Amino acid sequence: GERMAKTQGAVMQITASACPPALGYNSYNRKNCTLHNSETLDQLVADSRIRQVVMLANFATYPQAKREELERGFEAAVQTLSTNGKKVIIFEPIPVFDFDAPSALGLIASRGGKPSAWGLPLQVYRSKNAPFLELISRVAKATSAVVIPTADILCRDDLCGAFADGEGVLYFNADHLSVTGARRLAMAIPLTVVGNNLD
């Protein structure tokens, strides 16, 4: 976000499609995932200019059979970063939908419906992500990581909506935030965490 960039000086984004931030995690369809994660972690640790690392993953999309590997690898990554003096900020998973959000919202609007009334019930989000919310909480307690409760930012009145009155569409498909939605998350990072005067 703009506020992050202005406060911190620079922001670096490191992402890999379908590759969670978990050390040693071997993705079925992304063969270079393990190498990507280990090389990325080494670079983050070695670069003294990098003081904060923001982590976010859609844990629920990864296979149930590999959940233990995913959880162990995520915990190892956060632990390594924290041990090496990085401030880790973990966003809880974002709510995701079974349908393309812009298409669904367009259909609702064309039929005279209210786009801001469509979304995923908060209860369903919490249930679907329960093991991962617990994982993030556990990892944060074991390290100095800061947890940002994503549902508090994207959900209201027990509904995680894909459209916000006055802002517009928060997603660009079923499971990725639009620039508008991403800005909401960026603005939720506390200035005390993002600022240059960290303890």
C-alpha positions as CSV (number, residue, x, y, z in Angstrom):
1,G,0.0,0.0,0.0
2,E,1.0,3.6,-0.4
3,R,1.1,4.2,3.3
4,M,3.5,1.3,3.8
5,A,5.8,2.5,1.1
6,K,5.9,6.1,2.4
7,T,6.5,4.9,6.0
8,Q,9.0,2.2,5.3
9,G,10.8,3.5,2.2
10,A,10.4,0.4,0.1
11,V,8.3,-2.7,-0.1
12,M,9.4,-6.0,-1.8
13,Q,6.9,-8.6,-2.9
14,I,8.0,-12.2,-3.2
15,T,5.2,-14.6,-4.3
16,A,5.0,-17.9,-6.1
17,S,1.7,-19.3,-7.4
18,A,0.4,-22.3,-5.5
19,C,3.5,-22.4,-3.3
20,P,2.8,-21.6,0.4
21,P,5.4,-20.0,2.7
22,A,6.4,-23.3,4.2
23,L,9.9,-24.6,4.4
24,G,10.4,-28.1,2.8
25,Y,6.8,-28.1,1.4
26,N,6.8,-30.0,-1.9
27,S,3.8,-28.9,-4.0
28,Y,2.3,-31.5,-6.3
29,N,2.0,-29.1,-9.2
30,R,4.9,-26.7,-8.5
31,K,8.0,-28.8,-8.5
32,N,10.3,-25.8,-7.7
33,C,8.3,-24.8,-4.6
34,T,10.8,-26.3,-2.1
35,L,13.8,-24.7,-3.7
36,H,12.0,-21.3,-4.1
37,N,11.1,-21.2,-0.4
38,S,14.5,-22.2,0.8
39,E,16.3,-19.7,-1.5
40,T,13.8,-16.9,-0.5
41,L,14.3,-17.6,3.2
42,D,18.0,-17.5,2.8
43,Q,17.8,-14.1,0.9
44,L,15.4,-12.6,3.5
45,V,17.7,-13.7,6.4
46,A,20.9,-12.4,4.7
47,D,19.5,-9.0,3.7
48,S,19.8,-6.7,6.7
49,R,17.7,-4.0,5.0
50,I,14.7,-6.3,5.3
51,R,13.3,-5.7,8.8
52,Q,9.7,-6.9,8.4
53,V,8.2,-9.9,6.5
54,V,4.5,-10.1,5.8
55,M,3.1,-13.6,5.3
56,L,-0.2,-14.7,4.0
57,A,-1.4,-18.0,2.5
58,N,-4.7,-19.6,1.5
59,F,-3.9,-22.7,3.6
60,A,-7.3,-24.4,2.9
61,T,-6.6,-24.8,-0.8
62,Y,-3.7,-27.2,-0.1
63,P,-4.3,-31.0,0.0
64,Q,-5.4,-32.4,3.3
65,A,-2.9,-35.2,2.9
66,K,-0.1,-32.7,3.1
67,R,-1.5,-30.6,6.0
68,E,1.1,-31.8,8.5
69,E,4.0,-31.0,6.1
70,L,2.5,-27.6,5.4
71,E,2.0,-26.7,9.1
72,R,5.5,-27.9,10.0
73,G,7.1,-25.9,7.2
74,F,5.2,-22.7,7.9
75,E,6.2,-22.9,11.6
76,A,9.8,-23.5,10.6
77,A,9.8,-20.5,8.2
78,V,8.3,-18.1,10.9
79,Q,10.7,-19.4,13.5
80,T,13.8,-18.9,11.3
81,L,12.8,-15.4,10.4
82,S,12.1,-14.5,14.0
83,T,15.3,-16.1,15.2
84,N,17.2,-14.0,12.7
85,G,15.7,-10.7,14.0
86,K,13.0,-10.2,11.4
87,K,9.6,-8.8,12.5
88,V,7.0,-11.3,11.1
89,I,3.5,-10.1,10.4
90,I,1.1,-12.9,9.6
91,F,-2.3,-12.3,8.0
92,E,-5.0,-14.8,8.7
93,P,-6.3,-16.4,5.5
94,I,-8.6,-14.3,3.4
95,P,-12.2,-15.5,2.9
96,V,-12.6,-17.2,-0.5
97,F,-15.7,-18.1,-2.6
98,D,-16.8,-21.0,-4.7
99,F,-17.7,-18.7,-7.6
100,D,-16.0,-15.9,-9.4
101,A,-16.9,-12.9,-7.3
102,P,-17.1,-10.1,-9.9
103,S,-19.3,-12.4,-12.1
104,A,-21.6,-13.2,-9.2
105,L,-21.8,-9.6,-8.2
106,G,-22.6,-8.5,-11.7
107,L,-25.4,-11.0,-11.9
108,I,-26.9,-9.8,-8.6
109,A,-26.7,-6.2,-9.7
110,S,-28.3,-6.9,-13.1
111,R,-31.3,-8.5,-11.3
112,G,-31.7,-5.5,-9.0
113,G,-30.1,-7.2,-6.0
114,K,-27.7,-5.6,-3.4
115,P,-24.1,-6.7,-4.1
116,S,-23.0,-5.8,-0.6
117,A,-25.4,-8.5,0.8
118,W,-23.6,-11.3,-1.1
119,G,-20.7,-13.2,0.4
120,L,-19.5,-16.0,2.7
121,P,-21.0,-16.3,6.2
122,L,-18.3,-15.5,8.8
123,Q,-19.2,-18.7,10.6
124,V,-18.4,-20.7,7.4
125,Y,-15.1,-18.9,7.0
126,R,-14.1,-19.6,10.6
127,S,-15.1,-23.3,10.4
128,K,-13.2,-23.8,7.1
129,N,-10.1,-22.2,8.4
130,A,-10.2,-23.3,12.0
131,P,-7.0,-25.5,11.9
132,F,-5.1,-22.7,10.2
133,L,-6.3,-20.0,12.5
134,E,-5.2,-22.2,15.4
135,L,-1.8,-22.8,13.6
136,I,-1.2,-19.1,13.2
137,S,-2.1,-18.3,16.8
138,R,0.2,-21.1,18.0
139,V,3.1,-20.0,15.8
140,A,2.7,-16.4,16.9
141,K,2.8,-17.3,20.6
142,A,6.0,-19.3,20.0
143,T,7.7,-16.4,18.2
144,S,7.4,-12.6,18.2
145,A,5.1,-12.6,15.2
146,V,2.2,-10.2,14.9
147,V,-1.2,-11.6,13.8
148,I,-3.6,-9.5,11.7
149,P,-7.2,-10.9,11.9
150,T,-8.2,-10.7,8.3
151,A,-11.9,-11.4,9.0
152,D,-12.0,-8.2,11.1
153,I,-11.0,-6.3,8.0
154,L,-13.0,-8.0,5.2
155,C,-16.1,-9.1,7.1
156,R,-18.9,-7.3,8.8
157,D,-22.3,-8.2,10.3
158,D,-21.3,-11.9,10.2
159,L,-20.8,-11.7,6.4
160,C,-17.5,-11.8,4.5
161,G,-18.6,-9.8,1.4
162,A,-17.0,-9.4,-1.9
163,F,-18.4,-5.9,-2.4
164,A,-18.2,-2.8,-0.1
165,D,-20.5,0.2,-0.5
166,G,-18.4,3.2,-1.3
167,E,-15.4,1.1,-2.2
168,G,-16.5,-1.4,-4.9
169,V,-15.4,-5.0,-5.6
170,L,-12.9,-6.4,-3.1
171,Y,-12.0,-9.5,-5.2
172,F,-10.9,-10.0,-8.8
173,N,-11.9,-13.7,-8.9
174,A,-13.0,-16.3,-6.4
175,D,-9.9,-16.3,-4.2
176,H,-7.8,-13.2,-4.9
177,L,-8.3,-9.7,-3.6
178,S,-8.6,-6.8,-6.0
179,V,-6.4,-3.7,-5.5
180,T,-9.2,-2.3,-3.4
181,G,-9.3,-5.4,-1.2
182,A,-5.5,-5.6,-0.9
183,R,-5.4,-1.9,0.1
184,R,-7.7,-2.7,3.0
185,L,-5.2,-5.3,4.2
186,A,-2.2,-3.0,3.7
187,M,-3.9,-0.2,5.7
188,A,-4.5,-2.6,8.5
189,I,-0.8,-3.1,9.2
190,P,-0.2,-1.0,12.4
191,L,2.1,2.0,11.8
192,T,4.0,0.9,14.9
193,V,4.9,-2.3,13.1
194,V,5.6,-0.7,9.7
195,G,7.5,2.3,11.1
196,N,11.2,2.8,11.1
197,N,11.5,3.0,14.9
198,L,11.1,-0.6,15.8
199,D,12.5,-1.9,19.1
